[in-house]
Amino acid sequence: MKPAQTEYAQQSKKLIRRALIAYTGAIGVVVVALVVSISHGAGWKPAMAGMPLYVILFGGITYQLIKEFRTLKRKKRERSVSTYDGTR
């Protein structure tokens, strides 16, 4: 069995990596919209019409990241408490 600290660090690294990939994808969506708008000669202002979508994307990613971090911390806390109780 791995120590709780090592397992927690490993899982948090995985979580951060997933979040970085998700944020990169969201930034990609914004960049694609901007490139299409500029390539059609319209400038950057029409790309701003997608602002609600961009906010929802970034908000959803951030919400999921916070939710998973809280779950991870709760599991770490429960595991450390059960280790001290001698139940594991």
JOWOWO-V786691 format. One line per field, one symbol per residue. ss: DSSP state (H for helix, E for strand, - for the rest). burial: # if it has 9 or more other ideal C-beta (glycine too) atoms within 8 Angstrom, else .. A space follows every 10 residues. Layout:
ss: ???
burial: ???
This chain:
ss: ---HHHHHHH HHHHHHHHHH HHHHHHHHHH HHHHHHHHH- -----HHHHH HHHHHHHHHH HHHHHHHHHH HHHHHHHHHH HHHHH---
burial: ...#..##.. ##..#...#. .##..#..## ..##.###.. ......#..# ...#..##.. #..##..##. .#...#..## .##.....
